[in-house]
Amino acid sequence: MKKFYLLCLFLLAISPAWAIFCQYCGKQATNDAKFCPACGKPLGAVTREPVPSPQIPIPQSQVSFVPPAAVPISQTPTYSVNDSILENYSPIDKFEMFLTSSNHSSVIGVSSEYQKKAKGNLQRIEYQIPQFNPTLKKLHELYLKKFDLLEKYIELWNQSIHGPYKVQAMAQKDKLLFLLSRVDEMIMLIKDNREDPSILLRVNDMEKETEYCTREYFITSPFLMIDGHRIPKNHPIWVIEMKDNSAKVLHMSEIGHPTPISGWISIYDLENRTSWKPFASQAVYPVPPQTVVVERHPAPTGLVVIEDRWGRHYRHRRPGIVISGTFWGH
């Protein structure tokens, strides 16, 4: 045991932990040396080489992660209704004016050019739509609907001339003109009141009214008399106008007549002989497409002439249009 202790003391004495190093050149010297064996300079105070302490690994679960500070990101620009944005929709407006002021042969030859330009503009602004504000999104939605209606109008126009169900296509074209006028009215309302925060609510109300006013109903009785014509059961009708206790309806199918049949019936017959039901407390039939109408009404009224901005002729009278003609009695 004594030998073991002596050995430990010897090893401790010669251990590098107790070695002397020159503060000038860093060379090691013996414990009793007063001068550096390498550079010869006096050793002075004893300096010992520090013994590094063992590194204990820290478990990963104890390491807390501090995320870097968030870098502020500039806000994505929001687009509102302005003249530069509206310019992208001008081809659709020009397409509409072309259709409403041209004959069928002219439309067939040139309409594809208008359609191509309108589609190109819509595709050009497609990537901007996520940045549109709510008002501009609604305006974009209305222009898309308008463009679809214009394409459908050409299709119905072709069918009314060359299709197997010409009269039905004529009736559908008449109803489409009414729907197109309502979409135009909503578009103009947004353009003229773009800064009004309540404009979206007004447009949404108009959309609900338009949806109701363009519904088709079916005859539920064995027949319904319209303008002296016996319209059979299950045939569709569209309510064009309501006035006092009467309603003007348009037959939307074929019974062998060369043109669509329209005429006045009583509200009683409308409610009891068709699937029509009143909307809330009062049905609202808004302003129809502004057109020229020459129409005979139930006594004591007679003929009324109504003129529109395009000077087109329309066979069905609707309420709310500026009357440019005169009433005649029977």
Residue pairs with C-beta under 8 A, 6 or more apart in sequence:
12 18
13 31
16 28
16 49
17 48
17 49
17 51
18 31
18 48
19 28
19 29
19 31
19 48
19 49
20 28
20 29
20 30
20 31
20 33
20 43
20 46
20 47
20 48
21 27
21 28
21 29
21 47
21 48
21 49
22 28
22 29
22 36
22 38
22 39
22 41
22 43
23 43
23 44
23 45
23 47
24 36
24 39
24 41
25 36
25 38
25 39
25 41
27 36
27 37
27 38
27 39
29 35
29 36
29 37
29 43
33 43
34 42
34 43
35 41
35 42
35 43
36 42
36 43
76 131
77 131
78 131
78 132
78 133
79 85
79 128
79 131
79 132
79 133
79 136
80 133
80 135
80 136
80 194
81 133
81 135
81 136
81 139
81 190
81 191
81 194
85 125
85 136
86 191
88 121
88 122
88 124
88 125
89 121
89 139
89 143
90 121
91 114
91 117
91 118
91 120
91 121
92 118
92 121
92 143
92 146
92 147
92 150
94 114
95 111
95 114
95 115
95 118
95 147
95 150
96 146
96 150
96 180
96 184
97 310
98 107
98 110
98 111
98 114
99 107
99 111
99 150
99 153
99 154
100 310
100 312
101 310
102 110
104 157
104 161
107 154
107 157
108 158
111 154
115 151
118 147
122 143
122 144
122 147
125 140
129 137
129 140
132 140
134 200
135 190
135 194
135 199
135 200
138 190
138 200
138 203
139 187
139 190
139 191
142 183
142 186
142 187
142 190
142 203
143 187
145 183
146 180
146 183
146 184
146 187
149 176
149 179
149 180
149 183
150 180
152 176
153 173
153 176
153 177
153 180
156 169
156 172
156 173
156 176
157 169
157 173
159 165
159 166
159 169
160 166
160 169
160 170
160 173
163 169
165 254
167 253
167 254
167 257
167 258
167 259
167 260
168 252
168 253
168 254
168 260
170 259
170 260
171 238
171 250
171 251
171 252
171 253
171 260
172 252
174 250
174 260
174 314
174 315
174 316
175 214
175 238
175 250
175 252
177 289
177 291
177 314
178 213
178 214
178 240
178 288
178 289
178 318
179 210
179 214
180 289
181 287
181 288
181 289
181 290
182 206
182 210
182 213
182 286
185 206
185 286
185 287
186 203
186 206
186 207
189 199
189 202
189 203
189 206
190 199
190 203
193 199
193 202
206 286
209 284
209 286
210 286
212 279
212 283
212 284
213 239
213 283
213 284
213 285
213 286
214 238
215 238
215 239
216 236
216 237
216 238
216 252
217 236
217 237
217 238
217 239
217 274
217 275
217 276
218 234
218 235
218 236
218 237
218 274
218 275
219 231
219 232
219 233
219 234
219 235
219 237
219 273
219 274
220 233
220 273
220 274
220 275
221 233
221 272
221 273
221 274
222 232
222 233
223 230
223 231
223 232
223 233
224 230
224 231
224 235
224 237
224 265
224 269
224 273
224 274
225 231
225 265
226 237
226 249
226 251
226 261
226 262
226 263
226 265
227 261
227 262
227 263
227 264
228 263
229 251
229 255
229 257
229 261
229 263
231 237
231 251
231 255
231 261
232 255
235 251
235 252
235 253
235 255
236 251
236 252
236 253
237 249
237 250
237 251
237 252
237 274
238 249
238 250
238 252
239 247
239 248
239 249
239 270
239 276
239 283
239 285
240 247
240 248
240 249
240 250
240 262
240 285
240 288
240 316
240 317
240 318
241 247
241 248
241 285
241 288
241 316
241 317
241 318
241 319
242 248
242 267
242 283
242 285
243 319
245 266
245 267
245 268
246 264
246 265
246 266
246 267
246 298
247 264
247 265
247 266
247 267
247 270
248 262
248 263
248 264
248 265
248 316
248 317
249 262
249 263
249 264
249 265
249 270
250 260
250 261
250 262
250 316
251 260
251 261
251 262
252 260
255 261
259 315
260 315
262 315
262 316
264 297
264 298
270 276
271 277
271 278
285 318
285 319
286 320
287 318
287 319
287 320
287 321
288 316
288 318
288 319
288 320
288 321
289 308
289 314
289 318
290 306
290 307
290 308
290 309
290 310
290 321
290 322
291 306
291 308
291 310
291 312
291 313
291 314
291 321
292 305
292 306
292 307
292 308
292 311
292 312
292 313
292 314
293 304
293 305
293 306
293 313
293 314
293 315
293 316
293 317
293 318
293 321
294 303
294 304
294 305
295 303
295 304
295 315
295 316
295 317
296 302
296 303
297 303
297 304
297 317
299 330
300 329
300 330
301 327
301 329
302 327
302 328
302 329
302 330
303 325
303 327
303 328
304 317
304 323
304 325
304 327
305 323
305 324
305 325
305 326
306 314
306 317
306 321
306 322
306 323
306 324
306 325
307 322
307 324
307 325
308 314
308 321
